[in-house]
Amino acid sequence: MSRQDEMRSLVQGGRAAFVVGAGVAIYASSNSSLTWTELIKHGIRRVVDLDPTKSDDWADAVNRTLQVGLDMSDTNMLISSAGMVQDGLNSLGDGCFADWLKAEFSTLSVSDGRQIDALGACGLPILTTNYDDLIEKQLRRRGVTWRDTRELQEIGAGRAEEVAHLHGIWHRADTVIFGGQSYGTLLERQGVQMLQRAVGATKSLIFVGCGDGTTDPNIGGLLGSLKDLVPDSSVTHFFLHREGQEPSGLPTNVRLISYGDNYVDLAPFLESLAAPPEDVSGKALTAVEVELTHSAAGIVADQARSEVLLAELVDDVENANLSDLLMPPVLLPVTQQAYANSQEMGVDERISRCNLADETRTGRRILLAAEEHSGLTTALRWLIHEVREQGQLVAPVYVDFRTLNAGKNPLRKRVIQQLRQAGYQIPDNGDIPDIALALDNVVQDLKGRTLDRVIAELGENHIAYLVIGTRQGAEHELMKSLSPALNGVTQRYVGRMNSADILTLANKVAPARARELTDRAVRILGQEHLPRTPYTICMLLIALMRGHTFSAISSETALLDAYITLMLGAADPHQDSRLSLDYLDRRLLLGVLAGEFVRRDTAALAHGEVAKLFDDFFDSVDWNEDSLDALNDLIHRRILKNSNGQVGFAHSSYVHLFAAVRARDDQDLRNLVFNSALHYAEIVRHYAGLTRDDVEALRKVSDILISASSAAGPAESGHFFGNRPEADKVLDASTVEELLNSLDLGDALAHSLSRARSDAQFDPLDTISDDEREPFPADRIEDAPPLYQIMTALSLVSTVLRDSESVTDLGLKREVLARTLSVWGKVVTLLETDPEFQEFVSSLARSTAAEAGATGERLEKFVMGMERSAPVLVGVTAINSSLASRKLARTLSWLFDDDDFLSDAGASILGAILSLDLGDGWAAQFLKVHEHHQLRRAIDAVMVPFATAAYYVQPLSPDDQRDVEEFVAVRKLAQVSTTNNVQRKMFLNQVKEALRKNRNLHAQQRLGAGETVMRKVDNADVDTTIHGS
C-alpha cells in the first residue's frame, strides 16, 4: 500500500484529522500577506505608525530577530520577534492589539473555496493554527479556541464539526497565541495538551498548507510537540507538500506526500481523499451499502466492547471508539518462544512483529494460533473491524465455528444470519456482499465432516478477507487441511505485550499517570511471572486505578492481591454472599487449597481430590455449597486450571499468595513455611506483604541471613570498597579544565545500568518467556552454591524488611537493615572474585561491544570496565528494587548516626545510594560516608556519578543542592594537586559554578515531583556511568 493509499484509507475510515496552515488561507483569500513573516512585518509597521517614539533602531532590532529566526529555523527567535511586536502594540494602550488583529483579518473573504470545500467533504476534525475564520465562513461552521476545553474534547473524539483554533482566533484577541508570554500560557493549559496528545495518539494528523513546517512557529511548534506529547505512539502522520519542496527536520513518524507540482493541485488531491467509496472489486457503492458495512462493523465492535475489561475506566463506553478501548493485537510470524529467543540475538537476526497494516489488507488469508486465554477472540474481532476502519468497504462478520450446524453450507447460513442482524436484506439463495470473515475456535475433526464443508466454502469470492482462529498446537494439522483448498494461507501467532504496548494502553485510561502505571505493571509482570496478555494487563491497570487503591498499593504483594481480588469478583455489584459464594469466600477456599499444595509440596492434585477437599471445607463451616460448581467457577475465573484431570493454580504466583493468606490463620502451615523459608521464599515474601507487622517473621528471616552469610565465608577486600592507590589519586593542576568538562551530563549519564543496547527499539520484556514455572524449587536450596544461597536470603530479607513497615520494634528494624546492607556489600565483593559471574559478564560485555562496533583496545577497555562495575551494579539495582521504601527513610537515617555502621564501607556506601530514593536529606549521608571512606574507590566510581546525575535531573531541596555541590567539589579537588588554600578555594568555587551551570542547562530533563534518579535507573530511563577501571 502506497503512502497515499494508506492516507486515503485513514481518511475514509475516519481515523485522521486535518491540521490546516496559512497556505490554505492564502489560497482561499488570494492574500499573500497571511504568512507568519508578513504578519510580523505588518505589526512592525503598525507600531511605528502609531508610536512616533519608536525609532528605526527598534524596527531594525525586531526585523533582525525575525531574520535570524528564519535563517536558522529557530522557533524561539521567531516567537521573540512576535513578542516584541505584541509588546509594542500593548504599550500603546488597551485594545490596540485587538484593533490590529481586526484590521488584518476582519475584511478577509473567500475567493476560491475549493480547498476548504474538499477538506469539509472528508468529514474529519479540522484543527488549525491560523487566526482567520475563512474555514468557518466557507463551511458554515462555528470556530472554537483552546479556551473551549469541552468543545475541543468533542472535536478530538470526532463528535463535533466546529473548527478548532489551537492558537486562537482574531475576533477573540485574548485567545491569540503570538508572543512568548502567550505561548507560555498555552503550554500551561492542560486541556490543549491533552487534546493534542489524544488526537496525536489515536488519529493520523494530515498537515495541509503548512509550507515547510518550520518558518511558521505555530506549525513548527505543533510538529515538534508530536514527539514530546506522544513519545511512544505508533500512529503515522502526514505532511502534504509541493513536488520538489520537501521540508526537512520533521519527526520520524511524519511521512511526506507530494500533492502535485503546483499549489492549484492541492484541491483535486484533497477531493480524491473523499471520492465515492468502492468495494474491493472497484464497483462504486451506494450510501446505503456503505452504511450497511458500517452497521456490520458496529455489531463486531459491540461484541468486542462487551468483553473489554477497561470499559469501566472509560466514560461513555457505548459511544467510545474501539481504538479507545482495545490495543491492536501483537501478531508474530513465529511462536512467542521463538520470537523471545531471537531478541537475544544480533539486530539483524531478530524477528520482527508483523505489520498490522499488511495483515489487514483485503485478499489476506490468515491462520491465527494462540495459547489459551491470550486474547485470540478479541484479536480476531479487532482484525476484521480494522479492515473496515482502514477504508476497505467490506462487512466484518465474526463466526464461532462451534455454533455451526451440520448439513449443507453451514458457514453460508451463519454468515447470512449475521448480516441480516446488521440490516442486510439477503434471501437464503441471494448474493452475499464482500465480507471480512473471522472464523474462531476451529479445531480439526471437532464436528466430523463439518470442517470439510466449511473449508470448501472458504474459497467463495465474497470472502474478501479471512482470518481463522485456533488454539496453539492445532495449527499444523489445520494448515494441512486448509492448504489444498485455499492458496496463500499465512501462519500467524498472537504474541505477548511489551512495555511500549502497556504504556499505550495506560495512556488510553490515565494519560497523566501512564508512565507510573506502566512501571508498576511491568515490575510485577517480571517478578510474578504473569502472562503478558491483554486480560492480565487490563486487570493490573484496573487494580492500580481503582480509586484510593492506587496510593495504597505499596508493594508487589499488594498489587498482586488487588489483581486477584478483581479476578475473584470483588467488583461485581450483583454478588450477594447470602445467595452464593462471594470473592471473600472464594479467597478462603483457595487458601485451603494452596495450604494443601504446600503440605504435599506439589503443583497439582487430582480433580476428585480437590473436589473432596472443597467438600470437607464446606462441611467444616456448615455451608450448603456444591464443590464441583465452586471448582468450575474458579477454573472459569482463570485462577485454577484443569489439565488432564489434574487441578492446579493457573500461575505459581497464585499458589504463593493464597498459601500466605492461609498462613496468617494457620499456625502449623506458618511453621512449616518458615522452617524452610528459602524453599518457600515466595510465600514468606507475600506473607510479610500481607501482614506488615509480624515481628517474628522479620526476626526469623534475619537469622536465615546470618546463617547464609556465615556459610559463604569471609570476603577479601574488593576493588570498589578497597582503597585507591595513591598514584591514582591526584592529577596535575593543568588538567583542571578537562576535569570541569567531565561534570557535563553526558559523562555522568553515559552508560545504562541495565544491559547496554545499540538499538533504541529494544524492549527487555520481549526477551522474556512467560511460560509457567513450578511453584516450588525441585532442588534443595541447601545444596546450592553458597553465593546463590546468600543472594536468595538477601533478596528475601530485603523484601520482608521493606514490607514489614508496621513493625514497632525499631531496634530490630535498624539491626536488620544494617545487617542487610552489610551483607549486600559482602556480595558485591564476592561477585568480584566469582569466576562464573565474571565469565558471564565478560561474555555479555564482548557481545554488546561487538554489536556496537567496538574493536581492539576500545573493546578490551569496555570489557574491563564492565567486569569491574558489574558487581556493584548488581548490588545497587537489587537494593533499589527490594529495599526502596520511604517508610525506611528514618530507620536508614538513624544508621548514619551510628559509628559502627559508618565504619563498614560496603554497608554505608550502599546505604547512601539507597537514600537517594527515600526523599530529602540524602546528600548529607553522602558527606558522612565521604568523611569515613574518602580513599575508597567506590566514592568516585559510584557515588559521584549518582550524586551528579541526581543533581542535574532530580528535584532537590536547598540543603541537598548545597550538600551535593560540596560533596562533588571536594571529590574533584581530591584529584588535583594544589599548592595553597587560595588555589583550593578557587577550584572548589569553579566546580560548584560548573555544576550550577549544567543543572540550569539540563532543566528540561528535570524529573517530576516524587521521581528520583534511582527509579529512572531501575527503569533504564536514566543511565549512570560507573567509573572503576
N, C-alpha and C positions, 0 to 999 in steps of 0.2 A: 504494500500500500504506500503510495507516494505521500509526501507531507501534505500536499493539497487535498488528497482524498481523505487523509486522516483528519484534517481540519474540517472538511465538509461533513464527515460522519459525526464529529463532535457537535457541530452547529445544528445539524438536523436531529441529533439526539438530545438537544437542549443542555449539553454539558460544557458550554462555553459562555463567555461574556466578552463584550467589546469594551476596549479602553480607547477612547477617542481623543486624538490630539488636535493641535491647532490647524493641521493641514486640511482637515475636513471643513473647519470653519472658513478658512481662506478660500477653498474651492467653492463652498456654498454661497459665500457673500461677495466673491471676486474682490476681496480686500486683502492685499498682501501685507498690510501693516499689523496683522494679528499675531505675528510671531513674537516669541518672548523678547528677542533682541529689539525689535521695533517698538514694543510696548515700553521697554525701559527708556529708549531714546525719546519717545513721546513724553514720558514722565519727566525726563530731564528738562525738556523744552518747557513743559508746563510750569515747573518750579521756577525756572529762570524768568519766564514771562511774568509770573505773579509776584516774585520776590526780587526786587531790584538789588537787594543787599547780597544776593548770591552772585559771587564773582565767577569769571571764566575758570578760575582755578578749581572751584567746586565741581563745575560741569566736567572739566578735564579729569578730575580725580575719579568721578563716577564712570566716565567713559573708559578710562584706563583699567579700572577694576573689572568692568564688563568685558573689555577686550582680552584681558588676561584669562578670565574665566572661559571665554570662547576658545582662545588659543590652546589652553591646557585642558579643556573639557572638565574644568573644575567647578562642580556644582556649588560649592561653598562660596566661591568668588562671585558667581552669578547671583546667588541669593543675597550676598553682601551688597552688590550694586543695586538690587531691587530695594533692599532695606534702606539704603541711602536716599533713594527716591521717595520711598514712603515716609521716612523721617522728615524729608524736606517738605512734603505736602502737609503732613500733620502739623508742622511748625507754623503753617500759615493759618491755622485755626480749625476748630471742629467742623467736620463736613467737607473739607477740601479734598480729602482722599476719595470720598464717596462721589463728589461732584466730578472729579477727574474720571472715575470709572464710568459714570453716566455719560460723560462726553465721548468716551471711547466706544461704548457698546450699545447705548440706547437706540441709536439710529440704524443699527445693522439689520439687514433683511436678507432673505434667501433669494438669490437669483438663479441658482441651479441646485435643485434639491435631490438629484438622482442618487448621490452617495448616501445621503441621510435616509431617503426612502428605502434604499437597499438594506441599510442597517436595521431599519424598523421591520422590514419584511422577514428578517431572520428570527424574530421573536425572542431574542436573547436579552438579558440585562445589559443596559448601556451605562457605562461609567465614563466619566470624562474629567480631565484636569483643566478644561477650558473654563473661562469665566463668562463666556457669551451664552445666550439662550436660544441659539439658532435651531438646535435639535428639537427643543420643545415647540418652537413655532411651527416647524415643518411637520412634526409627527403629532402635534396637538396633545402633548403630554405635559405633565407637571414636573418641575425640577425641584429636587431636594438637595440639601447640603450635608456636610459632615456633622452638623449640629443636630440633624434629624435622625437620631440613632434608631428609633423603631422602624422608620421607613427604610433606612439603609439595610436593616436586617431582612426586611421583606424583599427588597430588591436582590440582595445576595442569595436568598433562597429561591429566587425565580418566581415569586408570588406577587410581584407588583411591576407596573410598567413605567414608573417615574424614571426620570434621568438623574443619576446620582452624580452630583458635582463634588468630587473628592476634595477639591481645593477652593470651593466656594463659587458664588455666582455674583455678577456685577451689581444687581439691584439689592443685594444684602451685603453691604460693604464689610460688616463685621465678620462675615464668613470667608472673605477673600484671603487666601494664603499667598503672601507676596514676599515680605522681607523675613529676615532671620527670626524675629520675635514671633511672628505668626506661625512660622514653621515649627518653632518650639512648642507653641500652643497645640498645634495639630498632633505632634508626637506624644503629647501628654493625654490626648483623648483616646481612651481605651476602646471606645466604640468604633472609631475609624480603623484602628489597628486590628481589632477583631474582625471587622468586615473584610479588610484586605487579606488577613490570614485565612478566614473561612473561604472566601472566594478563590484565593490563590491555591488553597489546599485541595479544593473539590472541583473547580472548574478551570478549563483552559482559558487563559486570557488572550485575546486577539487584539494586538495593538494596531490601530488604524490611524493614518495621518499623523504619525509621530516623528517624521523627519528621520534624523539619525539617532534619535533617542537620547542624545547627550546634551545638545545645546539648549534644550528646554528643561530647566530644573524640575518642573512638575513631573514630566515623563521620566527623566533620568532618576529622580528620587524614587518613583514607584518601581521602576525596573530594578534598582539596587535593593529595594526593600523585599523583593520576592525571595531572595536567598536568605535574608535575615529573619523575615517573618515566618517563613515556612521552610526551614532548612532541610527537613527530611522528607519533603513531599516528592512524590514521583510524577506529579502532574506536569505535562508538557505545555508550554505557552508558545505563541506565535507572534512574529513581528512582520507586518507587511511593508514591503519597500519597493521602490522602483528598481528596475533592472540596472545593474552597474552602480547602485548607490547603497550597498550593504553597510549597515552600521557595524561598528566593532565594539568590543568590550562588554557584550551583553552576557547575562548569566548563562550557564551551560544548559539550563533546561528551557531556554527560549530559542525556538527554531525560526530561521529566516525563510520567508516565502516571497518571491517576486510576483507582483500582480500585473506587470507589463512594463513597456518601455516608457510610457508617459503617464502623467497623473490622471488623464482622462480615462485610462484603462481601469482605474480602481472601481468605478461604479459597476461596469459589467462583471468584474471579478466578484464583487460583493453580491451582485444579483444571482450569480451562478451558485453561491452558497445556499440560497433559498429557493433554488429551482424546484419545480414539482417533483415529488419523490417517485422513484421507480422501484419495481420489485427486482429480484436478483436476475431475472431474465431480460431486464431493460424495459419492460412494459410499464407505462405510467399508471399510477394507482389513483383512484378517486379519493376524495376526502373521507368518505365513509369507510373505504377499505383501509386507509391509514389509521382511522380511529379504531377499527376492529383490532388491528395489530397492537395498538396501544392498550386496548382493553384486555387482550390476552396477556400482555406483559404485566398489566396491573394485577391479574389473578396470580401470576407467578410471584410477583413482588409481595402480595398479601400473604401468600403461603410462607415465603421466607420471613416476612416481617413478624408473623405469629410465633416463629421459633427463635427470634433474636433475643438473646439474653440482655443486651444493652438497652432494649426498648424502654425499660423503666427509668433510665437515666436521660432519656431524650424527650423534650417537650413535644406535644402534638405528634406522637409517633405515627398516627394513621396517615398524616399528610407528609411525613418526612420522606425524603428520597432514600431509596435503598442504599445509595452510596454513603448516606449519613449514618447508617446502621450496621452495614456489613463491611468487612475487609475483603478485598479481592483475594481469591484463593491463591495459595502457593502451589504452582504446578511445576513438577520436575520431570526430566526425561528418564530418570532412574529412580530407584528406591531412595528413601531418606537416608538409609545407612550408607549407600554408595555415594550419595551426594556429600554427606558429612565427612566421609573418608577423603574425598577429593579436595576438600577445603584445606586440608593439611599439606597439600602438595604445592608446587610452584604455581605462580599466577597463570601460566599458560596451560597448566594441566587441570585446573579447577573446573568443575562442571558448573554451568550457569543455570539459573532458573529459566523457565520458559517465558517467552514474551507473550503476555496476555492479549496484546493486540493481534498477534498472529494466531493465537489459539481461538479467537472469537470471529474469525472470518468465515463467511458463508462458503460452503464447499468442504469444510473440515469434517473428518470422521475420526473421533477420538474415543479410545477405550481408557477410562479413568479408574485407577485402582487406589484403594485407601484402606488403611487399618481401621479397625472398629473404633467408633466414637471420634474420628478425626475430622469430621465435618464434610463428608462426601456429599450428602444430600444438599446441604447449603451451597457447596461448590457447584453442583450441577445446576441448581436454580440460578445462581449468580451468572454462570456462563451463558445460558440461553437468554436471560434477561439482558445481559450485556450486548449480545448480538443485536438485539433490537435497539438498545440505547446508543450503539455506535452508528445508528442511522441506516442499518440494513433492515429493510421493512419486511420482516417475517414475523409470524406469530409464534411466540415462545409457548411450548407445551411440555409439561412435566408429567411423566407416566411412571408409576411404580410397577415393575414387572410382576410383582406378586399379586397385583389386582387383576391381571389379565385372565379372561375366561378361556376355557378350552373351546375348540371349534375353529371355524374358518375366519381368517382375517382378524385375529384378536386385537392386534395393535391398531388397525384402522378404526375399529369400533370405539376403542377407548379415546383415540385422538379426536374423532368427530364429537364424542360426548364432551370432551374438554373444550373444544372450540365453540360448541353450542352454548356452553356456560358463559363464554366471552361475548356472545351475541351473534355469532355466525349462523346463518340460516342454511344449513347443509343437509340435503336429503341423504338417506342411507347410501345411495349409489352415486351421490354427487361428487364434484371435483373438490379436492382439499386444497386450500391455498398453501403457499410456501410457508413452511414452519421450521423453527429451530427446536429440535426434539431432544429432551433429556430422558433417557430410559434408565431408571435406577434399580438397584438390587437385583441385577441379573446374575444368575448362577447357573452353571452347566447342569443340565438334566434335572433342574428343580421340578419341572412340571412335564416331564416326558417329552412329548413332541411339540409342546408349546413354544419352546425356544427355537426349534427348527422353523416353525411357521413365522415367528416374529422375525428371524433373520432374513427370511425370504421377502418380507415386507420392507426391510430397511433400505433396500435399493430403490424405492419409489422416488420419482422425480420431485415430488412436493417436499421431500425432506431436504431442505437447503443446508441444514447444519445438524450434525448428530453427535451427541456425547453419551456414551454408555458407562454407567457406574457399576462397579463390582468390588467385592472385598478382596484385599490384597492376599495373594496366594491362589486365587482362582483365575487370575488374568491370563496365564499362559494357555490353559486349556480353552478358555473362552476365545482367545485370539485365534487358535487353530480352527474353531468353528466359524468365526467371522470372516477370516481371510478369503476362503473360496467364493463367498457371496459378495463381499464388499472390497473394493480396491482402495488402497491408500489409508487404511486404518492406522492411526498413530497411537502408540502406547504412552500414557502419562500417569504420573503418581501425584497424590496430594502430599505436599511437604509440610514441614513444621514452620511455625512463625519464628522470626528472629527479632532482635532488639528494635530494628527500624520498623518492622511491622507493628510491634507492640506500641511504639511511640505514636505511629499514625493512628492506631485505634484509640489510644488515650487522648489524642488531640480531638477526636470526634466528640468526646463526652466532657472533657475538662481541659481545654487548651492552656489555661493558666497554670495547671498543676501536672501537665502531661509528662514532663521530664521526671518529676519526683515519683509519680505513679509508675512510670516505666522502670525506673531504677529499683523500686521496691519489688515489682513483679519479677524482673529479671533475676534479682538476687534469690528470691525464694524458688524460682524455677530451677536454678542451678543447684541450690542447697538441698532441696527436697526431691530433685529428680522427677519433677512433674512433667507430663506431656505438654508440649507447646502447641496444643490445638486451640482453635478459636474458642471452644467451650471453656477450657481451663483458663485461658487468658481473660475472657469476659467475666468469669466468676471471680477471678482475682481482682479485677478492676472494680467490680461491684462491691466486693468485700472492703476494698480500700475507700470507696466513695460513699459508703453508707453513713451519712450524717456525721455524728460525733465519733464514729468508729475509727475514722482515718487518723485522728490525732491520738487515739487510744492504742493503736496497733504499734507497740514499741519494739516488737521482736518478730522474728520469723515464725516462732511458735504461735504468737497471737494472730498473725496473718493467716497461717495455715488453719488455725482453729476457726477463724471467721469465714474462711473459704469453705471449709467442710460444713460448717453450720448452715450456710446457704444451701449446700447440696442436700442437706437433711430436711430442708423445707422450712427454715426459720422465717423466710419472707412470705410464706404462703398465708394469706389472710383468711383462707377458708378452712384451715386446720382447726380442729376442736379436740383437745385431748380427752374430752369426756366421751367422744364417739369413736376415736381411733388413736393410733399411736401418733404423737407429735414429735417434733425434732428432738426434744429432750429425752423422750422415751427411746427413740432410735439411738441416740448417743449413749444412753445407759446400756442398751443391748449390745452395741458394738464394743463397748468397753469390756463386757463379759467375754465376748468372743476373742478380742485381742489378748486378754489375760490368759485365756486358754492356749492361744498360739505361743505365748511366751513360756508357759509352763512346759509345753511339749517341744519347745524350740523348733517350731515348724512353720512353713509358709502357707499350708493349706490343710483342710480336713475334708473328709468325705461329706457329700451333700447330706446324707442321712444323719451323720454325727452332728452337723451344725444345726439341723432341724431339731434333733433331740436336745441339744444344748439350749436352744431357744425355748423349747417346751419346758425344760426344767426351770429356766429362769421365770417364765410366766407363772408356773406353779408356785415358785418361791414367793412371788409378790401377789399371788392370787388374782392374776389378770386373765380375763377370758379372751385371749388373742390366739389367732391361728399362726403357728410357727412358719408354715410354708408361705403364707401371704406376706409375713414380715420379711422373710428371706428374699422372696422375689421382688419385693418393693426395694430393698437395699441394693439388689443387683440392678434393678431398673434405674436407680439413682446413681449408678456408677461408683458406688462405694465398695461393693463386693463384686466378684466375678465368679462365674461357674465355668470351669474348663475341664471337660471330660469327666464330669461328676465330682470334681474337686473344687471346693469353695475356698477362695482366698480373698484378701483385700485387693482392690484394683491397683493400689500402689503401696509400696512398702512404707512410705511416709504415713499412710493412714494407720497401719499396724502400730507404728511407734507412737503416734498421737493418742490413739484410743487406749493403748496399754498405759500411757502416762495418766490419762483420765481415770482409768480403773485403779492405778496405783495410789492415787490420792486417798481412796477409801478402803483399800485392801492392803493391810499391813504385811501379810505374807508375800504378796506379789511385790510390794515395795522392797522388802528384804531380799527377795530373790534377785531383783534388778540391781540393787546397789551392791550386793555381794559379788556381782560380775559386771561392774559398772562400765568397763571398757568394752565388753562384749555387747552390752545393751546401751551403748553411749547415746544413741539417738533417743531412746526412751528417757534416759536421765535428763538429757538436754530439754526435751519437751516438758518433763515433769517440773523442772525448775522454772520454765517459762509460764506454766500454768499456775503454780503455787506462789512463786515470787518471794516467799518469806520463810522457807524451810531451812533453819539453821543447820540441822543435822545433815541435810543433803549437801550443803556447802562445805561442811567440815569433812565429810566422807570423801568427796572428790578431791579436796585439798590433800588429804592423806594419800590418795592414789598418786597424785603428782609427786609427792615426796618419794614414794617408793620407785616410781618410774625414773625419776631423776637420779636416784642413787644407783639404780641398776645400770644406767648409761655410763656411770663412772665420771671422773673429773674431766674437765675440758681444759686443754692447754691455752695459753694466751693467744688469741686470734689476731687476724690482720686488722680488722676495723676497730676493735676495742683495745688494741695494743697501742703502745706509744710510738709516735712517729720518730724516725731517726733525726738527729739534729741537723744532718746535711740537707734534709728535705724541708727544713723549717723556714729558711729565710731566702729572700730574693734580693737582688741588687736594687737600690733605690731608683735606678734608671728605668726600671720596668713598671713604675707606678702607673703610668698612662695605660699600659696594657692591662694592669690589674683592675683599674677602674672600668675599662671597657668590658671586663668579664662580668660586671654586675648587670649587664643587659639581660633582659628577659629571655632572649634567645638562648643564652648559655644556661640560665637557671632552669629552663623548662625544655630541654632539648630531646631527651630520650624517654620512652614510655616505661612506666613501672610494670605495665603488662607487656606481653610479647611485642617486640618491635615488628611492624609490618611495613612493607614498601607500598602497598596499595590501600587507598582510603576506603575502598568498598568492603573490606574485610569485616565480618561480623563474627565475634567469638562464638555466639550461640549456634552459628551454622556448623561448627565443628563438633558439636555435642550430639551424641545419640541419646535419646531419652528412653531407650529400651529398659524394660523393667528389671530391677535387681532384686536379689534375695533380701528379705528383711533382716536376717541375722548372719553375721560372718560365718563362713564354713570352717575357717581355720581359727585355732585358738590364738588370741591376741598375745598370750604369754609366750608363744613360740616365735613371734615376730622379732626382727632385729631391735635392739634397744632404742635406736634413734626413732624408729617408727612408733614404738610404744610411748616414748616421751612426747612425741608430737601429737599422738592421739589423745594422751592425757591432757596436754596443754590446751588443745582445741576444746576439749570437753570442759575443763576447769574455767577457761576464759569465758565461754558462753554461759555456764551456770552462774559464775560470778556476776556477769553483766545483767542476767535476768533475775537474780536474787536481790532485786532493788529494794524490797521491803524488809529485808533482814535488819534487825535493830542492834545486833551485836557488832558495833562499829569496830572494835578491836579485831574481831575475826575477819571482817571485810578488808581492813587495812593489811592484815597479815597475809591473807590470800592474794591480794593484789600485788603486794611486794614480792611474794614468792613467785607468782606467775610471771611477772616482768623479769625477774632474775633468771628463771629457767628459760624464758624466751631468749634472753641474752646468751645463755649457755648453748641453746640450739643453734643460734647463729654461728657461734664458734665451732661447734661440732660439724655443721654443714661445710664449713671452710675446708675441713680435712677429710670429709667423707668422699671416697673415690667414686662411688656410684652417682652421687649427686653432681660432683664436678664433671664427670663424664657426660651426664645428661645435659648440663648447662653448656659445656663446650660444643657438643653436637648441635644443640639448638642455636647457639651463637653463630657457629660456622654456616649453618643453612640460612639463617636470617641475613648475615652479612653478604653471603654469596648472592642471595636473592636481590639484595640492594646494589649489587655490582662491585662490592669491595674485594680487593685482591691484595696479595703481598703483605707489606708491612702494615697497611691500613687494616686489613682483615685480622692480622695477628693482634694488633693493638686493641681492636674491638673485642675479640675473643677474650683476651686477658682481662679487660675491664669488666666484661660480663661475668667471668669466673669469680672475680673478686667481689663484685657487687651483688650477685645473685643471693648469697646467704642473708645479707641484711635486708634485701628486698622481700624475701620470704617472711622474715620477722616483722617488718614494718606493715606489710599488707595483711598478714594474719592477725596482728594485734588490732589493726584498724577495723577489720571485718568482724572480729569476735568480741572485742572489749569496748569499742566506742559507744559510750552512753553518757549523756550529760549528768546522769544520776550518780556516776562515779567520779565526777569532777572534784567534789570536796574531799573524797577519800584519797584521790591521787594528789591533790594539793597538800594534804596533811603529810604524805610521804616525803615531799620535798622539804619538809622541815625536820626530817629525821636524818641525822648524820650517817647512820648505818646504811640506810637506803642510798644516800648520795654517794657513799664510798664504793658502791657496786656500779662499775662503769656501764656494763650492758643494761642493767635494770634502769638506771637513771636516764641514760640516753634514749632508750626505747620509750620510757615513761614520758620524757619531754616531747617526743614526737607524737605520742598518743594524746597529749594535752592539746595539740593543735586542733583536734576535732571536738574539744569539750568546752569551748567558749573562751571568754576573755581571760587574760592572765597567763596565757601560755608562754609569752615571751620572757616573763620573769623566771619561769622554770628553765628556759634555755640559758639564761645568765647564770643561774645557780649551778647547772651542770658544767658550764664553762669554767667556773671558779674551781671546781674539783678535778676536772679532767681536760684541761686545756691542751695537753700534749697528745691526747688520743686522736688517732686518725679519723675516727667517726665524727669528730666535731666539724672538721672541714669537709669531709667526704659525704656526710649525710645531713647533719643538722643545718649547716649553712645553706645548701641548696633548698631545703624545705622552708627555712625561715625566709629566704629571699623570694621564693615563689609565693608564700603567703603574704609577704609584704606588698608585692606588686598587685595581686589579684583578689585578695581576701579583705572584706570589710574589717577594719581594726579600730579598737578603742585608742584614745590618745596615749594611754600608758603602754599598750602593746606596740604602737608605732614607735614610740621613743625607745623602748627596750630592744626592739628588733634592730633599729639603727645602731644602737650601742653594740649589740652582740656582733652584727656583721662587720662593723667598722673595726672592732677590736680584733676579730679573727683575720681580717685582711691586713691589719697592722702587723700581726704576728708573722706575716710572710715577707715583710720588708725590713731591711736593715736601716735603722735611723740613728742619727748621731746625737740628737739632743731633744729636749722636751718640746721646743718650739716646732721642730720638724714633725714630731709625733702628733702634736695637736693640729697642725696644718693638714696632715694626711687624714686624720680622723674626720675633720670637717669636710675634706674633699670627698671621702667615701659617703658620708651622710648626705651631702648635697647631690651626689650622683644617684643615690638611692631615691631621694625625693623626686628628682627629675624623671627617673624611669617610672616611678609609680604614677606620676601625672601622665606620662606618655601612654601608659597602658590602662588608663582609666576606663576605656571602652570594654576592656576584658574583665572588669571588676565583677566578682561573683555577687549573687543576690544575698539579701539578709538571711542569715542562718546557714548559708553554704560555706564550705571550707575546702581548702586545697586537698586535704586528706580524702574527703568524699569524692572529689573530682578525680583524684589519682586512682581511687578504688574503681571508678567507672571508666578509667582510661580517657577522661576528657582533658585532664591537665597532666602534663608529664614532668618528671623531675630527673635531672641529671644526678647520678651518683658518682662523685669523683673519688676514686680509690686507688688507682694504679700508681 
